[in-house]
Amino acid sequence: MSPTIHRTGRLNRIVDFRHTDSVSRARMRENETRAKAAVASPPIFLEHDRMKRTLILTVLAGLAGAAAWAGPCDGVNVLTPAEKAAGWQLLFDGSTLKGWHGYNGKATPAWSIDDCALKTAGTEGNYGSDMRADLVTDAQFTSFEISIDWKATKGGNSGLMYGVVEDKKYDAAWKTGPEYQFIDDVGFPDKLEPWQLAGANYAMHVANDQKQLKPVGEWNNTRIVVNGKHVEHWLNGKKILEFERWTPEWQKLRDSGKWKDAPDYGLAKAGRIVLQDHGSVFWFRNIKVRPLP
């Protein structure tokens, strides 16, 4: 091929297309070589992206595996390190009745474990006798603090008692032990007196205006402090009443009301903690106690 002469204005530019073709072919070979190298050895940023994707997939698989192995009771009926250090003890392990028995040795057919909680079966109308088999701790307590989560059903009635004495001469736990009332304030079928409402020291002291009871079907948290003569009732983080035991005022309340026919009510300085079966469906969990000096 002969060189071709292009004339552009006053300048003559000679372009040798034979040289141009050889340069083009060299560049093509160079590009092919680079493409093959890229396939054989990806650039660093592509390798980084691949590693990142692999890491993300590994983490997601781990989370899915953890969720599959996590039980429904995870985080429930357990003590935190801080609680253990402060001396708290679990009264309910979430799966057995270990540490509990029926009052005065009664059978406990109405009690079961459901949804990581102790549950009472209830009766027709969701309200029954107060002579049923209450659940009683094996251990006895003098001064202590207790925390418990509880959930009611519509019209339900129950309670937590302390200072309870077991003896065949008593046919019910409430004849010796003061009771923190658990009840559906709104849906109970009968009219309730203030001393019958949730949080009250049943038939003795009423809750104050700090009380905030959660609706039926939601978990409430109760805390009771019994420190010698001094007693406090807490509900959902608010202190709703406090009183002193065995004072002249306390004695007058005890002798003038429901307890005039229960001469040993509230007198024991040490006793058992009791969950009441009053024929209503209730759930109890996160039951923790801390003995006080």
VENDACOR-V757759 format. One line per field, one symbol per residue. phi: phi as a letter, one per 20 degrees, with the letter a starting at -180 (. if undefined). psi: psi as a letter, one per 40 degrees, with the letter a starting at -180 (. if undefined). burial: + if it has 16 or more other ideal C-beta (glycine too) atoms within 10 Angstrom, else -. A space follows every 10 residues. Layout:
phi->???
psi->???
burial->???
//
This chain:
phi->.egddddcme dddedeffff ffffffffff ffffffffff cfggffffff ffffffffff ffffffffef efegndlcdf gffffenfce ebenbbegnc bfglnffcfe ebdblmcfce fncgnmabfe dfefecffed cddacccbeb cddgmfbbrd dbmedeaffd ebfffcdgce fdaegeeffd fdfgfdfgnf egmccdfeee fceffgndfd ddccddcmfe ccdcclndfd abbdemegff ffffedcgef dcfdgmefec aeecdeddnd fcccbleccc fdf
psi->hiihhhhhbe ihhhhheddd dddddddddd dddddddddd giiddddddd dddddddddd dddddddddh ieeheifihi dddddeeiih eheeeifhei iihfeiifde hihhffihhi diihefhaie eagihiidii ichihihihi hiiheihaih iifhhhieeh eideedhihh hhigddehdi hhideeihei gheciiiaee hghiiheihi hhhhhhgbdh hihihfehhe iiihieiddd ddddeebded egdehedhdi aihhhhhfei hiihifhiih ii.
burial->---------- ---------- ---------- ---------- ---------- ---------- ---------- --+---+--- -------+-+ ++-+-----+ ++++---+-+ +-+--+++++ -++--+++-+ -++++++--+ +-++++++++ +++-++++++ ++++++---+ -+++++++++ +++++--+-- -+--++++++ +++++++--- +-+------+ -+++++---- +-++++---+ +-+-+----+ --++----+- -+--++-+-- ++++++++++ ++++++++++ ---
//
